[in-house]
Structures are given as C-alpha cells and as structure tokens.
Amino acid sequence: MPVESHMIRISDNASQPQIQDILKTVLRVGGRIEMVAGRIIIASFDSAYAQAIKKKKGVALVGGVDFRGRKVPKIIKKVSRKEQPDS
C-alpha cells in the first residue's frame, strides 16, 4: 500500500507515555511525523497500519488527509530599507 497522510487525534485523557507510544508506533511502522499541534498529529504512513494505530490507548481518531490539489500561497515579505542619517 502507498504511504498516505493521516490525522491522529489524541484523546483528552491520554497520558504522556501513551502519546509517546503512539509516536513510536508510527515511526516503527516506517511512518514519518509531519506535524504535532496540540492533540493532533499529522503523520505519513502506510494506510495498512491505520487500524493498528487506532487501537492504541489514547487514540481518539485516525483518518486519512488529502492535501492533493490544494494550492499553498507563497508568502513574500518585503522589507524596505530605512535610510540612515549621515553622521
């Protein structure tokens, strides 16, 4: 199966060791942690392992995320040079 992006929602009552076990499981199955924000983990792994991760204690939800077809705007920051007074 191909590697796909997944969202993993950690339950509110999950302990720190349970969260670490979830992260280690993703890495153990050959996955990659893309982002962690609060109690949400975005990870890339083979979808065949989704049920195994979903059964881990502390996991509330595992679902596929599709980022294809979305354009990410490029942010360009322009900085104007301040003129320095002559000394």
ZIRAVEN-V458395 format. One record per run of one state. SS is the DSSP state (hx for helix, st for strand, lp for the rest). FROM is the first residue (numbers start at 1). TO is the last residue. Records with the same first field share a line. If there is no record, write none. Layout:
# ZIRAVEN-V458395
SS->FROM-TO, FROM-TO
This chain:
# ZIRAVEN-V458395
lp->1-2, 11-15, 29-31, 38-39, 55-58, 65-87
st->3-10, 32-37, 40-46, 59-64
hx->16-28, 47-54
